[in-house]
C-alpha cells in the first residue's frame, strides 16, 4: 500500500500522521479545558482571566478542527487516488493482460471478485485502511499522553486500568465472535420458522391442510422449531449476560479502585479540585484509548487480509509469458494459409486433453469447416489458432509464421469472429468500428469507404449511431462481421458465424467469404449446420473428443453419402 501511495499520492501517509496529531491534540485540549478553568477559579483569578482562558481554548479547538477538516479533505482525495488510479486500475490491467486460461480458472475469477470488492467503494479496505491507520495512530498518541499523565499519579493504577479494559474488551469480542460463528445455525432456524408460518397462513396451502388433516403436523413442526430457536436464543443470551457481568465487574473494579485512590490522595494530600477533575477524566479517557487501540488493530487485521487478497490476485502466476518468444522476420506474400502441426491443449485442472494431436491445414483459396458435437473441441481449436489459448504442444503457423513465437504478426493477417459477439456496449456502432480501425492503423478516408461499403451490405448504416447495447443479437453479429472485414484480412476464422444472421445477411457473408478465397485468402470456421458446410466448403474436418477423426476434401470425407450421414456414423462408432 505504501509503495502504491508513493506512486499515485505521495502525501497520503504524511497526511495520515498529521491528522492523527491533530485529532490527538483536540482530545488533549478537550481534556485540559475544564481543569484549566477550574484552576483559575481556585486561584481566585479575575473574570477576564477566566474568559481569556475559555477563549484561548476555544480558539485552539477551532483552529485544530478547521485544520483537521482541511487536511482530511486533501487526504480523502489522496486515498481515492490510491484506490481508484492505483489499486483498482492494477486489478483491471491484470484482467486485461492475463493469459486466457486464467479467465477459465474459477479460483482466479473468485479471487479477482474478492479483490475488486475490496476497491468498490470508499468504505472498502483499499481506502478505509488509511482511515483505520489514522485512528490507530491517534489512539496510540492519546494513549502515550494519558499514560504519561497517569504515570505521574501512579504507574500501577494505569496498569490496572489498561489490564481490566483489555480483559473486558476481549471477553465482549469473544462473545460477538460466537454469534458470528453460529449465524448459520440461527439462519436455518429462522428459515424453518418462516416456512412453518407461510405454510400455515398461506392461501395456496389451505386446501391441502384441510384435505389431508395437516393441522396437527403443522402445530408439531411449529412447536419443535420454536423450542429449538428458544434454546438457541437462551444459550446466546446466557453468553451475552456473562459478558455483561464480566464487563460490569471489571468496570466497577477499575473505576472503584481508581476513584478510591483519587479520593484518598485528595483527603490525605489536599489534591486540588482541578487536578482531581484532570486525573478523573484522564482515567476514563485512558481506558477508552486502550479500547480504541485494540479495536483498530482488529479492524486493520481484517482490512489487511482484504489487501493481501488484492496482492495475491495481482501476483497470480501466468501460465504463459505473453511478452516472451522471439521475433521472426516476416515478408507477406499473396498466398495465405493456416497449418496446425500436432497441436494439443489441456485446460487448467482438466484430467485429459481437450485437443489431442491435431493436424490440419487450410490452404490458400480454401474454405474449411470444422464440425463436431458440443464440447468436441471446435471452439478451442479456433481460439488456439488466433492466439487466445496458448496450446501445450505442437505448432500453429499462419502463413509460415508461428503463432506462439510471433503472435502480433499473425494477428495482423487474421480476422476472428467468436461464437458470441461480446462488444463494448457503451460505444455506438460507428465508434466501435472506428476503434477497430484505429487498432489496425487504417487511414481516415479508407476506413470511411470500408465502413460505408460493409454497413450498406448488411443494412446496418442507419443503426451505427445507436449504442451497441441497443442492438439485437443479429445486429451485433453483423457488426462483428464488419469489424472483422474492415482491415481486409486474408485469413478469416469464425466460430458459428451464421448464428443470429437473417437469410439475407447470411447470403452476403457467404459472398464475402468467396471473395477472400478468390483473392488467395483462406476461411476456417466451425458450424453445427452440416448442410451449410457441405454446400459452402471445399474441405471439412470432423472432430470428436478432441481428436480429428476424419478430414479432407468434401468428396473425400462424404463420398456418395451426405455429410450428415457420415457424421452420424462416425459419432456412433
N, C-alpha and C positions, 0 to 999 in steps of 0.2 A: 504494500500500500504506500509506504513512504517513497519507494522508488517511482511509483506511478504518479504520486503527488508532485514530486520534484520535476517531472516532465510536463505535466499539464497545469499545475497550480502550485508553484513553489511556496506560496505564502500560507498554505492550509495549516501545516503543522505549527509554524511560529504563531499564527493567529489563534490556534487552539491553546497554546501556552498563555498568550495574552488574555484570552477570555477566562481561563482558569484563574489567573492572578486577579483579574477584575472581579470575578464572582466571589472569590475568597475574600478580597478586600471589602466588598459590600457586606458580607456576612460578619466580618470583624468589626466594621464600622457600626453595624446594627447591634452587635454585642456591647460595644463600648458606650453608645449614646446615652442609655438610661443611667448607668453608673456614673458617667461624667456629669450629667445634670444633677443627679442626687448628691454627688460630691460637692458641687458648687453650693447647693443648698445647705449642706452640712457645715461648710466653711463660712456661712453667712455672707456669701458673695452678693453683690448688688444685682438688682433686677436686670440691668443692662448686660452684666457679665453672663447671667443665665441665658438671656435672649441671644447673646452673641454665640454662646456655645451651641445652642439649638440651631441657630442659623448656619454655623460653621459645619456641623454635622449634616444638616440638610443640603448644604451646597456640595459637600463631598459626595454624599449619596447621589445627588442629582448628576454630578459630573461623572461618577462611576457608572451610573445607569445609562446616561447618554453615550458615553464612550463604549460601553458594552454593546449597546444596540448598533452603533456604527461598525464596530469590529465584527459583530455577529453577522451583519448583513454581508460584509465582504467575505467572511469565512463561508457563508452559505453559498455564494457564487463559486467559490473555490471547490467546495465539497461537491457541488453539482457538476462542475467541470471534470473532476476526477472520476465521478461515477459515469457520466454520460460520454464524455470525449475520450476518457482513458479506458476504463474497465469495460463498459458496455460495447464500445467500439471494438475493443480487442476480442470480445466474445463474437461479435458479428463477423469480424475478419477470420476468426477460427472456423466458423461455419462456412464462410465463402471459400476459404482456401484449403479446407481439409480434403483428404482423399475420399472419393465417393464411397468406398467400403465402410468408412466411419459413419456415414449417413444411413447405412443399413444396420448399424450396430445399436441395439436397443439400450445397452449400457451407456454408450456415448450420448445418445439422444436424451436419456433420463438425466444424466449428469449435466448436459447442456441446459436442460429445462430448469434444474435447480440453480445453476449459475446465473441464468437470465433472471430468475425470480429474485435473486439477491440484488438485482440492479433495477427492478421495475419501478420503484418509487423512492421518494426522499426518505421514507421511513425504513427502507431495507438496509441490510448490513453494509453494503458498499459505501453508503453515505452516512448512515446513522452511527457507524463505528467511530467517526470523528467526534460526534456529539458525546458519545459514551466516554471516549478518551478524555474529552474536555471536562466532563463531570467527574471522572475519576481523579484527574489532576487537581480539580477544585477541592474534592473531598480530602485528598492527601495533604494539600496545603492547609486546609482548615484543621485537619487532624493534628498536624505538626504545631500550628499556632496555639490551638487549645491545649495540646499536651504540654507545651512549654509553660502555659499559664497555670495549668493544674499541677505541674511538677513543682512549681514554686509553692503550691499549697501542700500537696502530699503525693509523692510518686505512687505509693501503694494504693491510694484512693483512685488514682487514674487507671491503674492496672485492674482494679476491681470493676470499675465501670466498663472498661473495654472487654474484659473477660465475660462478665454477665451478659452484656449486649450481644457478643458473638454467639454465646450459647443459645440465647433466646432466638437469634436470627436463624441459626442452623436448625433448631427444633421446628420453627414455623416452616422453613424451607422444605424440610423432610416431609412434613405433613402435606404440603402442597404438591410435592412430587408424588406422594402416594395417590392423591386424587388424579393426577395426570396419568400415572401408570395404569390405573383401574378405570379410565374413562370409557374403554371399550365395553367393559362389564356393565357400567351404568347405561351406556347407549343401547346395548342389547335388551336390557330390562325395560327401558323406555319404549323401545320399538314393540315389545310384546304387549305392553300396556296399551299403546296406541292401536295395535291390531285388534286386541280384545274389545276395546271401546268402539272402534269402527265397525266390527262385525256385529256387535250387539245393538248399535244405534242406526246403522246404515239401512236405507230402504232396500237396497239391492239384495241384502241377505235376509230380509224379513220373512220371505216366503219359505226359504229352506229351514229357518229356525222353527217355524210353526209346523211345516210338513214332517220334519224328522225329529221333532222334540229336542232341540239342541239347547234349550234354555239352561238345563242343569249343567250341561257340559261347559257352556259359556261362563256360568257362575263359578264353577270349579276352576276354570282357566284364569278368570279374573282374580279369584281369591288367592290361588297359588302364586300368581305373578306379583300381586301386591305384597304378599308375605315376603317373597324374595327381595323385592325392592325396598320394603321397610327394613329388612335385616341389613341390606347394603347401606341404607341411609344411617341406620343406627350405628353400624360399625364406623362409618365415615365421621359421624358426629362425635363419637367417643374419642376418636383420634384428634379432632379439632378441639374438643373440650380439654384434652390433656395438653395440647399445645398452648391453649389459652391459659391454663393453670400454671404451666411452666413459665410462660411469659409474665403473668401477674406476679408469681412468687419472686422471680428474678428481678423484675422491675421494683417490687416492694423492697427486696433486699438491697438492691443497688441504691435506690433513692433514699431508703431509710437510713442506711449507713452513711451515705454522703451528707444528707441533711443533718443527721445527728452530729456528725463531725463538724459541720459548719456552725451549728448552734453551740457546740462545745467550745469551739475557738472563740466565738462571739462572747460567750459568757465568761470564759477564762481570760482572754486577752483583750476583750473590748473591741472586736472587729467592727469597723465602721459599716453602716448600712449599705453604703455604695459598694464596698468591697464584697460584702455578703451577697448583694444582688449580682455582682460581676461573677463571682465564683458559682453561685447558684445557676445562673444562665449558662456558664461555661460547662458545668457538669451535664446539663441537659443537652447542650449542643454537641459536646464531645461524644455522647452516646449516639447521636444522630449521624455524626461523621463516620463512626465505625460502621453503622448500618449502611450508609451510602457507599462506603468503600467496598464492603462485601457484596452489596447488590450490583454495583457497577462491574466488579470483577466477574460476577456470574453472567451478566449481560454480555460483557466483552468476550467471554469464553464462547458463548453461543454464536455471537457475530463473527468471531474468528473462525469458527467451524464453517460458517457460510462463505467467508472469504477463502478459506482453504479449498472449498468446493470449486470456486472460480479458478483458483490456481491449478487445481487438478485437471479441470476441463481444458484450460489453455495449454497445459503441458501434456495432454493426451498424445500418446505416440502415434505417429503417422506410419502406416504400413508401407508407404512408398515415398521416395524422395522426389517430390514434384519438380524440384529445381535441378535435379541431377541429370545424368546422361551426357552424351557427347553430341555436339552439333555436327551434322553431316551436310556437306555441300550439296546443294540441290539445283538442278537445272531442269526447268519444266520443258516438257515436250508435248506433242499433240495427242499422244495416246495415254489413257488413264486406266488404271486397274487397281483392284484390291485383292491381296492374297493373304490367306490365313495358313500358316505352316505349323501344324501340330500344336494348336492352341488349347490350353487347359486353364480352367478357372474354378476356384472354390471360394464361396462366401465365408466370412468370419464365423467361427463356431459351427460350421456345417461339417457333417460326418462323411460327406462324399463330394466329388467334383460336380459342379453344375455344368461345366463343359469339359469334355474329355477327348483330347487329341483330335481337334477339328482341323481338317484340311479342306480348303475351299478357295477357289479363285474366280473373281468376276473380271472377265476380260474386257478390253475396250469395245464399246458398242453393244454390250450385253445388258439385258435386264434379268436379274436372278432373284427369284423369290425363295425365301426360306419358310417352310411350313412345319407345323407340329402342334401337338396338344398344348394346353395351358401348362406352364412350368417345364416345358421341354428344353428351354434354353435359347429361344429365339431372341428375346429382348437382351439377354446377357451377351449374346454374340454380337449384336449390333452396337451395344454400349462399349464393348471391348474394341470394336473397330474405330470408334470415334474418340477413344481415349478417356471415356468416363470411368470405366472399370480398368484397373491395371491387372491384366491377366498374369497367372502364376508361371506359366511355361509356354514355350513356343515363341512365335513371332508373327506380327501383323505388319505387312508392308503396303503402304499406299503409294502407288506409282514408284515402287522401289525404295521408298523411304520408310524407315522404321517408326512406327507409332510410339514405341517405347523410348527410343533414343532422341527423336526429333518430332515431338508431338505438334509443335506450332506450325511447322512447315506442312505437315499432313492436314491439319485442320483448315488451312487456307484453301485447300482443294476440295474440302468436304462440306456438304450441307447435310444436317441431321434434323429430322423431324420425329420427335418422340411420339409414343402412343397417346400421351395425354398432353395437350398443348398448354402447359403452365407458362404464364407470362406475367409481366409486371402490370397488374391490373389497374394501378393508379394512373398509368400512361394512357393517352389516346392512341388509336391505331397508327396515326401518322408519326407520332413521337416514337413509338416503338420501332417502326421501320427505319426512321432516321437514326435511332440508337444503334440498330444493327448495321446500318450503312456506315456509321462512324467507326464501328469496330473494325470493319474491313477496309476502311480508308477510301470509300467511294466518293468521287467528286460530286459537287452540288448539282451540276447540270445532268450528269449521268444518272444520279440517283432519282432525280425528278422524273426522267424519262422511264426508268425501270419501274418505279412505284406506280406511275400512271398506267403503264402498259399492263402490269400484272393485276393491279386493283380493278381495272376495267374488265380484264378477262374473267375475274372471279366475282364481278359485280359487287365489289366492296368499297368503291370510291366514296359513295355517299355516307358511309359509316366510319370513315377514317378519322373524322373529327370527334367521334364518341369515345368515351373511356372503354378500355378493354373489358372492364368489369361488367359492362352492359351487354357484351357480346354473348351470343349463344355458342354452344359447343361447335357447331358447324362453322360459324363465323371465325372463331378462334383458330380452327383448323385451316381455314382459308388464309388467315393472317400468317400462320406458321409457314404455309407453303410459299407465300410471297416473300417472307423473310428469308427462307431457305434459298430461293432463286435470285435474290437481289444482288448477290455478288458473283453471279454467273459461275457457279461451281461446276466442276466436271465429274464429281463423284457424289451421287445422291444416296444417302442411307435413310430409310424411312421405316418406322415401326407402325404397322397398321395404318397406312396413310389415307385410306378411303373411308375409315370410320367417321361418321358425322357429316360427310360430304353429300350434298344432294347429287342426283344423276348428272346434272349439267356440269357442276364443279368437278365431279369425278372424271367426266369425259375430258374436260380441259386439262386436268392433271395428267391424264394418260398421254395427251398430245405433247405436253411439256417434257414428259419422260422420253418420248420418242425423239424429240429434238436433241436432247442431251446425248443420247446414244448415237444419233446420226452425226453429231459433231465430234465423235471419238470418246465421249464420256461413258460412264457406266452407272447402272442403277442396282442397288441392293436393298431389298425391303422384305418385311415379314407380312404375312396375311393369314387370316383364318378362312377367307373365301377362296376355296380351291379353284373355282371357276374363273376368277379373276387371274390367278396365277397361270392357269392353263392357257387362257386366251392372250394374255399380255406378255408373258415372259419367254425368253429364249431358253433359259435354264431354270432348274428347280433343285432345291436341296431339302430333304426330309430329315428332321432331327427328332430323336426320341431319347428321353432320359439323359440329355447332354451329349449324346453320340450321334454322329452323322451316319445314318443307316443307308441312305441312297442319295446320289446326286449325279447330275449330268444334264444334257440337253433334254428338252421336254419329251422328245421322241424316245430317247434312251431310257428315261425313267418310267414312262407310262406305256410305251409300246402301242398296242392296238386297243388298250383299255383306256378308261377315263382316269384322270389324275385322282379323283375321289376314290375310285375303286382300288387303285394301287395303294393309296394312302391308308385306307381302312384295312386292307390285307396286311400291310406292314405293321400297323398298330396292333393287330390281333395276334401277331406272332409272339 
